[in-house]
């Protein structure tokens, strides 16, 4: 069973009326990193996930969570 990290970063960012660029600058990452996170193309390091949670003053689990994926045996 594999796990995939899901998030609601886009929703939280938009609720706070921030652009991807503004959030990236605040976190010290590129806009492309924010885009990749929001599109679930990139899973954040623990350090980045904690930095995001601190920035939004939220528990990390309210932003990111594991979604279990089952893979069929071949």
LUMMAR-872121 format. One record per residue: residue in three letters; x, y, z of N, C-alpha, C, O, CB in turn. Coordinates in steps of 0.001 Angstrom, whole numbers, always signed. Atoms other than C-alpha are relative to their C-alpha. Glycine has a CB too. Layout:
REM residues N
('ALA'; (X; Y; Z); (X; Y; Z); (X; Y; Z); (X; Y; Z); (X; Y; Z)),
...
This chain:
REM residues 74
('UNK'; (+844; -1180; +0); (+0; +0; +0); (+888; +1242; +0); (+1750; +1392; +866); (-959; -1; +1222)),
('UNK'; (-760; -1249; +79); (+1443; +3361; -1027); (-816; +1137; +589); (-2046; +1089; +616); (+391; +317; -1460)),
('UNK'; (+658; -1192; -526); (+657; +6695; +550); (+339; +1180; -880); (+1452; +1292; -1394); (+417; +272; +1463)),
('UNK'; (-196; -1221; +760); (+235; +9965; -1257); (-406; +1170; +892); (-1405; +1107; +1609); (-823; -17; -1337)),
('UNK'; (+297; -1176; -812); (+318; +13369; +389); (-989; +880; -750); (-720; +1330; -1864); (+1296; +790; +341)),
('UNK'; (+986; -934; +532); (-2790; +15419; -276); (+67; +1282; +811); (+618; +1304; +1912); (-1435; -608; +31)),
('UNK'; (-20; -1261; -726); (-3265; +19023; +714); (-1145; +898; -454); (-1774; +679; -1490); (+1343; +708; -194)),
('UNK'; (+966; -1037; +382); (-5614; +21959; +682); (+683; +1365; +0); (+119; +2370; +433); (-1222; +3; +963)),
('UNK'; (-795; -1219; +36); (-2914; +24542; +150); (-643; +1079; -865); (-699; +2240; -461); (+1392; -306; -510)),
('UNK'; (+616; -981; +899); (-4658; +26234; -2792); (-1188; +684; +682); (-1318; +1907; +630); (-455; -678; -1313)),
('UNK'; (+1176; -554; -682); (-7874; +26690; -797); (+417; +971; +1105); (-131; +2068; +1217); (-864; -1134; +591)),
('UNK'; (-454; -857; -1104); (-6043; +28113; +2215); (+644; +1268; -540); (+382; +2362; -39); (+996; -757; +906)),
('UNK'; (-670; -1169; +589); (-3886; +30409; +62); (-1017; +987; -549); (-916; +2191; -314); (+967; -432; -1118)),
('UNK'; (+1018; -892; +581); (-6905; +31772; -1803); (-865; +649; +1066); (-1257; +1808; +931); (-884; -768; -972)),
('UNK'; (+782; -555; -1110); (-8852; +32233; +1432); (+723; +1184; +632); (+96; +2138; +1092); (-275; -1080; +1062)),
('UNK'; (-818; -1085; -567); (-5990; +34425; +2645); (+332; +1064; -1040); (+1078; +2001; -757); (+1294; -564; +588)),
('UNK'; (-184; -964; +1083); (-6024; +36310; -678); (+1475; +205; -349); (+1943; +1334; -498); (-626; +1329; +381)),
('UNK'; (-1410; -43; +373); (-2417; +35436; -1529); (+188; -611; -1385); (-492; -1571; -1745); (+866; -743; +1044)),
('UNK'; (-370; +624; +1268); (-948; +34754; -4943); (+1038; -1083; +284); (+1615; -1138; +1370); (+551; +1060; -1016)),
('UNK'; (-1055; +1003; -128); (+1372; +31815; -5519); (+1348; +684; +187); (+2175; +236; +981); (+30; -926; -1238)),
('UNK'; (-1254; -753; -100); (+4187; +34318; -5953); (+192; +554; +1406); (+1271; +418; +1981); (+23; +1146; -1025)),
('UNK'; (-101; -578; -1345); (+3453; +36069; -2646); (+299; -1075; +1048); (+1129; -874; +1933); (-1301; +737; +361)),
('UNK'; (-242; +1081; -953); (+3314; +32777; -755); (+1414; -545; -165); (+2104; -804; +821); (-1034; -1128; -185)),
('UNK'; (-1356; +478; +251); (+6508; +31584; -2406); (+1048; +909; +602); (+1989; +436; +1239); (+238; -134; -1478)),
('UNK'; (-951; -973; -555); (+8358; +34760; -1441); (+11; -98; +1529); (+1075; -94; +2148); (-363; +1449; -451)),
('UNK'; (+91; +76; -1463); (+7104; +34501; +2144); (+675; -1262; +546); (+1214; -1255; +1653); (-1468; +34; +438)),
('UNK'; (-560; +1274; -450); (+8304; +30883; +2354); (+1428; -235; -482); (+2086; -1182; -51); (-875; -1129; -468)),
('UNK'; (-1346; +166; +541); (+11555; +31344; +439); (+98; -1085; -1056); (+1146; -1711; -1217); (+952; -305; +1106)),
('UNK'; (+14; +964; +1106); (+10531; +29070; -2453); (-562; +698; -1235); (-1053; +1824; -1151); (-849; -1277; +361)),
('UNK'; (+492; -605; +1234); (+9552; +29707; -6054); (-1507; -170; -145); (-2121; -1003; +522); (+709; -605; -1204)),
('UNK'; (+1408; +139; +337); (+6057; +30200; -7419); (-248; -1385; -577); (-1299; -1985; -348); (-440; +1095; -996)),
('UNK'; (+123; +1329; +596); (+6660; +26982; -9341); (-129; -1086; +1068); (-869; -2052; +884); (+1204; -289; -894)),
('UNK'; (+115; +961; -1102); (+7129; +25090; -6063); (-1403; +18; +576); (-1971; -1040; +849); (+1026; +307; +1100)),
('UNK'; (+1372; -116; -520); (+3788; +26403; -4778); (-976; -644; -976); (-1869; -1385; -566); (-380; +1489; +243)),
('UNK'; (+850; +604; +1030); (+2130; +25436; -8070); (+83; -1527; +46); (-940; -2210; +6); (+406; +510; -1396)),
('UNK'; (-192; +1450; -38); (+3621; +21931; -7902); (-621; -618; +1247); (-1197; -1704; +1176); (+1486; -336; -58)),
('UNK'; (+638; +481; -1222); (+2469; +21506; -4296); (-1514; -35; -157); (-2163; -1030; +166); (+387; +883; +1190)),
('UNK'; (+1461; -88; +152); (-1058; +22660; -5107); (-542; -1040; -975); (-1658; -1533; -805); (-395; +1393; -472)),
('UNK'; (+434; +989; +998); (-1254; +20300; -8089); (+421; -1424; +368); (+253; -2354; -421); (+567; +360; -1369)),
('UNK'; (-424; +1305; -516); (+132; +17415; -6012); (+1042; -677; -889); (+1081; -1903; -992); (-1202; -909; +148)),
('UNK'; (-1104; +503; +820); (+3114; +17040; -8357); (+1275; -97; +831); (+2260; -693; +396); (+229; +911; -1226)),
('UNK'; (-1167; -62; -868); (+5537; +17583; -5478); (-466; -153; +1434); (-1416; +506; +1856); (+786; +1329; -195)),
('UNK'; (+304; +150; -1416); (+5430; +16414; -1877); (+1025; +797; +793); (+2226; +664; +557); (-1; -1503; +427)),
('UNK'; (-929; -865; -722); (+6931; +18900; +573); (+893; -785; +946); (+516; -1846; +1443); (-763; +1052; +773)),
('UNK'; (-843; +546; -1066); (+9843; +18102; +2823); (-709; +285; +1324); (-1629; +1099; +1391); (+1461; +626; -24)),
('UNK'; (+573; -269; -1328); (+9003; +17978; +6506); (+226; +1454; +373); (-664; +2115; +909); (+619; -932; +1072)),
('UNK'; (-322; -1390; -349); (+10744; +21312; +6942); (-927; +977; -719); (-1411; +1928; -104); (+1464; +315; -348)),
('UNK'; (+876; -905; +749); (+8685; +22976; +4185); (-1438; -115; +486); (-2123; +900; +615); (+74; -300; -1505)),
('UNK'; (+1365; +169; -509); (+5415; +21485; +5451); (-175; +736; +1327); (-1199; +1381; +1550); (-333; -1497; +175)),
('UNK'; (+69; -702; -1284); (+6160; +22828; +8935); (+60; +1511; -184); (-621; +2257; +519); (+1134; -456; +914)),
('UNK'; (-110; -1440; +292); (+7147; +26222; +7510); (-1345; +544; -507); (-1769; +1630; -113); (+1122; +263; -1055)),
('UNK'; (+1311; -400; +527); (+3836; +26409; +5609); (-1014; +63; +1138); (-1775; +1024; +1245); (-480; -989; -1103)),
('UNK'; (+939; +31; -1128); (+1875; +25415; +8723); (+233; +1181; +940); (-720; +1800; +1415); (+133; -1322; +774)),
('UNK'; (-320; -1137; -864); (+3693; +28041; +10791); (-462; +1304; -643); (-1016; +2169; +35); (+1514; +53; +289)),
('UNK'; (+399; -1219; +706); (+3060; +30707; +8136); (-1503; +234; +127); (-1944; +1353; +389); (+400; -82; -1483)),
('UNK'; (+1459; -131; -69); (-687; +30007; +8145); (-550; -137; +1418); (-1758; -34; +1631); (-645; -1036; -886)),
('UNK'; (+395; +174; -1398); (-738; +29462; +11937); (-1058; -1085; +140); (-2102; -889; +761); (-523; +1317; +577)),
('UNK'; (+897; +1151; -13); (-2388; +26065; +11489); (+807; -1255; +298); (+2002; -1303; +9); (-754; -137; -1349)),
('UNK'; (-685; +1291; -129); (-1531; +22507; +12488); (+298; -563; -1393); (-506; -422; -2314); (-863; -1006; +827)),
('UNK'; (-391; +541; +1302); (+306; +20774; +9652); (-1053; -981; -526); (-1278; -1054; -1734); (+1371; -696; +101)),
('UNK'; (+1005; +981; +405); (-2395; +18060; +9615); (-1253; +643; -578); (-2031; -26; -1259); (-377; -863; +1175)),
('UNK'; (+1141; -703; +590); (-4995; +20689; +8706); (+279; +419; -1436); (-636; +806; -2162); (-353; +1224; +834)),
('UNK'; (-396; -381; +1355); (-3064; +21413; +5507); (+358; -1225; -833); (-35; -1332; -1994); (+1184; +969; +43)),
('UNK'; (-492; +1197; +703); (-1469; +18071; +4570); (-492; -1260; +697); (-610; -1287; +1922); (+1547; -1; -73)),
('UNK'; (+382; +1292; -571); (-2630; +14480; +5067); (+359; -1109; -980); (+527; -875; -2177); (-1518; -36; +339)),
('UNK'; (-318; +1160; +822); (-1841; +11009; +3794); (-1280; -645; -506); (-2234; -848; +244); (+839; -1017; +790)),
('UNK'; (+1108; +753; +587); (-4225; +9298; +1428); (+570; -1327; -449); (+1465; -1386; -1291); (-682; +775; -1197)),
('UNK'; (-490; +1335; +315); (-3686; +5596; +1227); (-459; -413; -1392); (-1602; -172; -1780); (-480; -1017; +1049)),
('UNK'; (+321; +505; +1336); (-3566; +4059; -2238); (+336; -1481; -20); (+1428; -1882; +382); (+782; +780; -1124)),
('UNK'; (-257; +1425; +151); (-3903; +352; -2872); (+469; -282; -1398); (-48; +261; -2374); (-1245; -825; +323)),
('UNK'; (-475; +417; +1317); (-1978; -1198; -5667); (-245; -1514; -113); (+86; -2294; +780); (+1537; +363; -208)),
('UNK'; (+267; +1411; +248); (-3068; -4489; -7138); (+1296; -714; -311); (+2157; -174; -1006); (-1004; -180; -1147)),
('UNK'; (-1159; +817; +369); (-471; -7234; -7306); (-95; -379; -1463); (-1176; -688; -1964); (+95; -1267; +883)),
('UNK'; (-25; +329; +1427); (+572; -7917; -10868); (+206; -1475; -194); (+256; -1947; -1330); (+1092; +780; -724)),
